[in-house]
Amino acid sequence: MKKTKSATLERKKEIITALEDFGLNLYEQMEKGVFPSIKMPSRSIENIHYSSDLRQYVLGERAVRRSARNIRHIRPFTQLVWAAYFAHELAKHRKTSTLRDVYYSAQAYNMSFKDQPESNNIITDLETVSGFAREDFNVFPEERSAIFGDLTIEYTVPGYEGKQLNLTSHPDGVMIGPALTSAEFAKTGADKVIAIEKGGLFTRFVEEQVHKKFNALLVLTAGQAPRATRHFIHRLNKELNLPVSIFTDGDPWGMHIAMVIISGSANAAHLRGLATPDAKWSGVWASDIVEYKLPSDPLTDIDVKRLYELQKDPRYEGKLWQKEAKKFLKIRKKAEQEAFSRYGLTYIVDEYLPAKLEAFEKS
């Protein structure tokens, strides 16, 4: 189940070498007396395509070039070179940083970013150029997701190498941060993963010992799952062969939260390892709102517009997605996960969840 320590070190070496090769290429261009340039795949909308084979968005063959010869390119060119240097420092010294910290760290190097979205975009450019994810460079967003259940992990971060932790150790769950996402899986007694959009339902599932009753690992996505969480779910599915069931609010935004876990996003079309194509959206469905007579709210005009957009998205071509989108448009209602509490605090665990998981296992 665990990877060897040498495999982890080899991965780090590969990342550092790729960054050094990036810098060496620029140096060699200058040695030849030419303006250095950087070629990378285009992330324009026209170059993003849905791959039915990979079941996720991918980049096409179009490329763009940034050259120090072009005065309009000098700013993003130098920002990208600095980002590569900073990522190399993080990887070399095994330090971590947040996206916010990258933005402020640039000031220590007299590197100028007008705002954090600009620095975030440069980090994404570095991913595109290098073929590695920002998490490989030890750059993470702020932590907000969590996991709870019978999984023992072994840390690989400095100072904690070899130390193990069972993820039932804290009743609030364990935050899915850099130390956890880089850890190895030592052992587990679980046979499935349940991903949950809302913190209230996650807490309810922990209180009602869903992890024991259904032999499951519980993952709180806290809304749209951060990339590190999506990668972690991907690892649970691929490395431990655990099927993944996703529970969201019953609205088009909940549908999209589930789909991003399943098929990824256009914004991350340049990366692999973030999608879990065999994961299933188990609810809350529009048909559940009708069947369970759930308290609901009317769909807004924005909700309706979003549903029409989802119907045209190639990721939603499946029968279930099309059926539920049409059902939402027909009933013009939406419902939250907490709506099941109208039948009592434990109804969702005692009645709804068993029925959904049984259907999930048969699908």
N, C-alpha and C positions, 0 to 999 in steps of 0.2 A: 504493500500500500504506500509506504513512504518512498520518496526518491532518495538516492544516496546523497551524502554531503558533497561528494565530488561533482555530481550532476548539477547541484545548485551553484557551486563555485564556477563550474564551466559556463553556466548561463550568464553569470555576472561578468565573466571574462569576455564572453561574446558581445555583451552590451558595451563594455568599455572599449573593446577593439573597434566596434562599429563607429563609435563616436570619435575615436582617434583617427580612423580612416577618413571620416568626414573632414576633419581638420587638415589631415595630410593632403587630401585632394586639393583643398583651397591653397595650401602652401605651395604645392607643386605647380599650380597654375601661375601663381605670382612669380615663382622661380623662372618660369618660361617667359616672363615679361608680358603676360596677358592679364586682363581684368578678370578676377575670379568670378565664377558664376555657380549657381546651384540649380540643378534640375530636379523637379519633383512632380509626382502625379497631380493632376488638377483635381481640386475638390469642388469644382463648380457643379451646379445642379445638373447640367447637361452631361456630365461625366459620371454621374452616380446611377447605377443600374441595379435592379433586383435580380439576383442569381437564384433560379429555381433549384439548381444543383446544391448550392451551399445553404439555400433558404435564408439569405440575408442580403442586405445591400452591399455592393462592391464598387470599387472605382474602375472606370474604363481605361482606355489606353492613352487618353489625352494627357499631355504634360505641359508644365509651365516652367519658365526659367527666370531666375532672379540674377541680375548681373550688377556688379559694382560699377559697370560702365554707364548704367542708366541711373540718372540722378533720382528718379522716382523710386528706384529699387533700393537705394542705399540704406534708408531707414529700416525696412523690414529685413534686408540682407544682414545688417550688423546685429539686429535684434536676434535673428535666428542663429548666427554664429555665437553670440553670447549665451543663448539658451542651451546650445550644444555644450559649451564650456561648463556652464553651471550644472547641467545634467551629468557631465563627466565627473565633476567634483563630488556630487552626491553619490554616484555609483561607486566611485573609487574609494571614498571614505565611509561608505555604507551609512550615509545620513539620509533622513527623510525630510520632505518639505511639502507644504500644502500649496495649492494654486495661489492662494492669497499671499503666502510667504514668498513665492517666486516674484510676484509683483513688487513687493517691498524690497526684496533682496537685490533686485536690479539697481536700486538707488545707491547701494554700497559700491557698485561698479561704475557709477555715473552713466548707467544705461537708462534711457528714457522710454517709458510707456505712458501714454496719456491716461489709461485706465486699465482695470484688471481684464476686461474682455479682450483688449488688445494683446496683453501678455498671454492670456489663455489661448488665443488664436495662434500665437507664435509657437507655443508648446505643441499644439496640434500639427502645425507645419513640421516641427521636428519629428513627430511621430510618423508623418507621411514620408519624410525624407529617409528616415532610418529604418522604418519597418517595425519599430518597437513601440509599445504603448507607454504612456507617461508613467504608469505604475512601475514599469521596468526600470525607469530612471529614478524611482522612489519619490515621485510627485503624486500627491493624492488630494482629493477634495476633502472638505471637512467631514468628519465621521457623523453619521446619523442612522445608519442601519444597524441591525443586531441579529444575533442568532442564539438559539437555545435548543439543547437536545443532547442526546448521547453520542457525542463525537469527541474523541480525544485528539488534540492537535499537538504537534511538537514544534516549538519555536525555532526559527533560524536567524533571528535578528541578534546583533551583537549584545553580549551580556546575558542572553537568555537561550543560547544554543543548547538544544537537547532537553530543555525543560518542557514538561507536558502539562496540559490543562484539559480537563473535561468541561465541555460547554454547558453543562448543567450547574456549573459552580456558582452562578449568580442569578438570583430570581428575576432580575430585569433583563437578562440576556447579556451576551458579550458583544461589545461594539465591533463591527467589521471595519477595522482600521488596518494600517500598514503591517503591523506585527502579525495580525491574524491572517490577512490575505497572502502573506508570504510563507506562512507556516505549512508544515507537511501534515498529512492525515495519518495518524498512528493507528486508530481503530474506531469502529462505530458499531452500535447495535441497531441503528436505524435502517429502515428499508425504503424510505421515501423522504421527500422534501416538500414542505408546505410553505409557500411564499405568501406573505400577508401584507396588504397595502397599509393598513392602519394600525397605529400603536395601541389603541384601545383594544382591538380584537387580538392582537399579539399578546397583550397582557392577560386577557381573558383565557386564551388558549394555554398560557403557562400556568395560570391559576387552576384551570380544570385538568391539568396534566395531560394535555393532548399528545405531548411527545411520548408518553407511556401508553396511553389508550390506543394510539394509532401508529406507534413505533416510528415516529417522525422527527425530523429536524425542522424546527420552526425558524423561518427567516423573515424578519421585518424589513420591508423595502422602504418604509417611510415615504410613501408617495412614489414618484418615479425613481426606480432603483438606481443608485449611483453606479458608475462603471465598475468600481471595485467589487460591489455587491453582485452585479451581473456576472462578472468573471468568477467570483466565488461560487455562485450557483452553477455556472458552467463546469467548474472543477468538481463539485459534488456529483453532478450528473455523469461526467466523463470518467473521472478517476475512481469513484465509488459505485458507479452504475446505479445511482439512485434516481428514480423517476421524480419529476417535479410537477406539482400541482399549484396553480396560482389563484389566489382569492383577492378580488378587488371590489371597489364600489360598483354598483350597477349603473354605469353611465358610460358615454363614449370615452371619457378620460381614463376610466378604469380599464376599458378594453385596450386602450393604447399602452397603459402601464404593463399589462400582461404581454402585449405583442412585442414591446421593446425587449423584454426578457427573452422571448421566444426567438425573434428574428433580428434583433438589433435595431439600430437607428441609422438614418442617412448620415448623420453627423459623424458616425464612427465607421463609415463604409471602408475606411482605409485599414481597419483592424480586424483581426480574427480572435476568437476565444472569448467574446463577450456574449454571444448568443447561445441559447439552449433550444435548438429547433424541435426537440421532442417533448418539451414541456407543454403542459395543457392548461388552458384557461378554464377553471372549474366554476366560476361564478364571481360575483352575483350577475346572473343573466337577466335580460328583460323578461324572459319566460318565467324566471323565479319570482319576479315582482308580481306577476299574475297568479302563478300557482300557489304561492305562500301568502298572497294578499298582504303584501308588505306596505307599510306607510311609505309614501312617495311624495316627490315634488314634481311639478311640471318641467319638462325640458325647456331650456331657454333657446332663443334664436341661435346663440353661439353653439349650444349643444347639437341642435339640428344640423347646422352647417358642418360641424365636425363629423357627424354621422355620414353625411353625403361624401365628405372627403375620404373617410375610411372605406366606404364601399368601392371607391375607385383605386384605392391603394392595393398593389399586387400582393402585399402580405396578407390581405384579408379576403382572398379569393375562396377560402375554404367554406364548406357548407355551413358549419356552425357560426362562423363570423358573419356571413351574409344573412343567415336566418335571424340571428340576434339583433343585428343592425336594423333589419326590416321591422322586427318586433318593437324595438325602441321607437322607431318612427311611427309605428301604428298606435301604440298605447300612449305615446308622448309623455312618458313618465320616467323617472330615475329614482334610485334608492341607495342608501348607504348600507354598509355591512352591519352597522349597529341596529338597523331596522328590525332585525330578528328578535331584538330584546322585547318587542311588544308581546312575545309569547313567554317571556321569562329569561333570566340571565343566562341560563345554561341551555336554552333551546337550540342555539346554533351548534353547540357541541354534541348534544344528545340526539338531534334529529337531522338537521341540515347537513352537517359535515359527514356523518356516516353514509348518507345517501349519495353525496357527491363523490366521496372517495371510492365507494363501491362502483359507481358508474365510471370513474376514472380508471380503475383497475381493469374493467372490462373493455375499455376503448382501445 
